[in-house]
Amino acid sequence: MSEQPNAPSGASSTDDNHTLPAWVYNDSRFFELERSSIFAASWHLGCHIGDITNPGDYVTRKLAGERALITRLDDGSIKAFHNTCRHRAHQVVPAERGRCQRVHVCPYHGWAYNPDGSLRGIPGGSERDVAQAGGLPPIETELFAGFVWIRFKPGGPSVAQRLARYKDLLAAYRIDQMRSNGDLAVEEHPIDWKNMMDNYLEGYHVAKGHPGLNRMVDSRYDVEADPVAGTSFATHLLKSEPAGGPDEFSYLSIRSSGSHLPGDHGRRWSYLTLFPSVNIGLQPESVDYFAIEPIGPGRALFRTESFSLPDARPEAQAARVAAGRVWEQVQAEDNALTESVQRGLEGTSYRHGYLTAYEPGVRALRDWIRERLPIAREETRPWESKAG
């Protein structure tokens, strides 16, 4: 039998060891509550600041039923707006990214908007029409750790406040100086976002679920989870000698020394999560994110991209390529695991699971969701009970 990792730091002593109930992973009413009470009020990773370096550069995003336009203005500031025309609700900017030279023109009826979101003109309309219609409503933005964050419903702590404990560590990676490795990928999966997050938040399954990764890291997997701040930080040391399959062995043979990183982080892979669904992976030679975006009950988009400091050294490039192959294999394994779990959650035999001391991150996300949606404590759908 495979040896389990040492019990992680941050494990809870609570007697409430139930997972979230199975029904919340595939219920349409609960999904709508999540959209309004969780995702609308949460911070989302909009883009890297390197995506919009020049005035007029923009990126568009679709998140939990909302459409956002993120852009850099002439004064160098970064702003975000709802990407929905004030006329008949068409998407103003259909492209995923680009540069606005003068105005954004809605492709439906030609209403024109300035880069700052203000309405510039209406075909056949008067100045009074322009004044009454108004511009694109703003979306709250924050710049932190090299990323542009957006929140559709303002209120509550900032990203910097929630991740204050990790500010210095993130700064050491110099994410703001990094550039994309050109590997942005967006995939749709028949898997609920919470199921995917539960899997990501624990290393308990690594020994059985990721044999290649398991051979290249030490068995200890330390976790700090905070359900109040809505964060989790997990980390493990890489082995000092090459081990694992061909890709893992290759990576450990050429990996970066990480001399610019504090402590032993040059020998670590770490994973920082901001609830509900943004995850930042920290490796000595690169940083990646993956964001899980719900699109329906039991359905989610998996969005991922990696970044690295400009570096022409062949060994640094080779290490990034090798790490990328490792993570492709890990993700394929995780997809198979979580899809099997999703089918089990949709069956009749499973009402809830039980959390071990190795799953403090899963417990923290459960408590964070319960705080915002108390009905997630119910063993069965409350509306079905009332209907009966």
Secondary structure, 3 states (H helix, E strand, C coil): CCCCCCCCCCCCCCCCCECCCHHHHCCHHHHHHHHHHHHCCCCEEEEEHHHCCCCCEEEEEEECCEEEEEEECCCCCEEEEECCCCCCCCCCCCCCEEECCCCEECCCCCCEECCCCCEEECCCCCHHHHHHHCCCCEEEEEEECCEEEEECCCCCCCHHHHCHHHHHHHHHCCHHHCEECCCCEEEEECCCHHHHHHHHCCCCCHHHHCHHHHHHECCCCEEEEECCCCEEEEEEEECCCCCCCHHHHHHHHHCCCCCCCCCCHHHEEEEEEECCCEEEEEECCEEEEEEEEEEECCEEEEEEEEEECCCCCHHHHHHHHHHHHHHHHHHHHHHHHHHHHHHHHCCCCCCCCECCCCCHHHHHHHHHHHHHCHHHHCCCCHHHHHHC
